[in-house]
Amino acid sequence: MVLHANRPSVQALQPSLIRKLANTAIGRSDVIPLWFGEPDKPTPQFIRQAAKDALDEGQTFYQPNLGIIKLRQALATYMKDLYGTELSSENICVTPSGMTALALALQCIVAEGDAVVIPSPVWPNLPAAAEILGAEIARVPLRPRCGHWRLDLDELFAACKPNTSALLINSPNNPTGWMLQDAEQRLILDFCRERDIWLIADEVYSRIVYDRDYAPSFIDKVTEDDKYLIVNSFSKSWAMTGWRLGWLTAPKSLVRTLEIVTEFNYSCIFAPVQIAGITALQGGEEFICASSARYRAALTAVERAFGELPRVTFPSPQAAFYAFFAVDGVTDSYDFAENALRQCGVGLAPGAAFGPQGEGYLRLCFAADVSLIERALAQMKPLLI
Ligand SMILES: Cc1ncc(COP(=O)(O)O)c(C=O)c1O
């Protein structure tokens, strides 16, 4: 007997097309896997060691809902040093991943029948996390213009209706590498204030940027009176995808609500993972710099290869580690990605996974050594000429 979930919003969920394709060939040694968004190298040794030490010391007990105080303080210091803000540990809720931070933020804000407005293409988990709660999604298209992705703010604001409870914005964006500028962030915040709409900002790629140290952030623009939640993660900046560690920044009063909400979701996070997080924050700047340089080199290799292929359109990413490209004549991205896998041994993510605005595009994660990216590009060439 096949049993289905009772909740209609769960019944309606579709599997992520990225996972669907990857599941057909995961672990195959003859495939170069560039479908998921993660660095190819393991977490730096000094971070791993900190977790090992904590485990050997016997740190295996329940922890506070909002996270170990030392980690919350370290996060406040990290953001103060980076953005010059006066946030305190009371503004921070540590979460078991950026994904969970997103889900918790939406649980606090979104009710059945609300609308959530999301610039798109976007990582499928953002709309799905709102849909599970019974929200309707209004996608606002990002469009390539003059070689970069752009968002038309008038279009964004016009998409907000009386039942819109939140603007959910992922910048730097997965999959396009689009990045909001400071002035645009100020206008968005003003709009949210005026219309009494919550701003949920997903900034997990804030440290993977190509022409500066960090991406423009809402963190240095919000106040205690603003309705905001900012999602962040240890996954991308410190190569900690498997650890499942992230954090939310929010007004102190909302963090007190989050303390209750976390109890009934996962209660707390394993101490050695949190201690690894403290170590990453305190000693990880060199790693972030070196990673950015490595990704920059890989991006240059992609730009060079695609520049020689007239069928390929590749709006330049300003941040994150993805090449989101279109191939002239390709209308079914899943079909193309299946061919890339079967005929060329390269695992891509189909653009359709990122919403209707992504159809016709493919995403290639270039968080790897240049040599591997060059090999993947050479193998794919027959499909691109
Ligand atoms: C835009 C975006 N937000 C959030 C996440 C969640 O990251 P994690 O759950 O690994 O912390 C990801 C991961 O790919 C992402 O691309």
The ligand as an ORCA input file, in Angstrom:
! r2SCAN-3c Opt
* xyz 0 1
  C      20.700     30.137     -1.412
  C      20.944     29.090     -0.375
  N      20.448     29.277      0.849
  C      20.640     28.388      1.831
  C      21.373     27.247      1.606
  C      21.495     26.289      2.740
  O      22.772     25.944      3.125
  P      22.991     24.920      4.300
  O      21.671     24.307      4.637
  O      23.988     23.943      3.814
  O      23.507     25.735      5.443
  C      21.902     26.998      0.330
  C      22.626     25.752      0.020
  O      22.888     25.401     -1.111
  C      21.690     27.953     -0.685
  O      22.169     27.783     -1.916
*
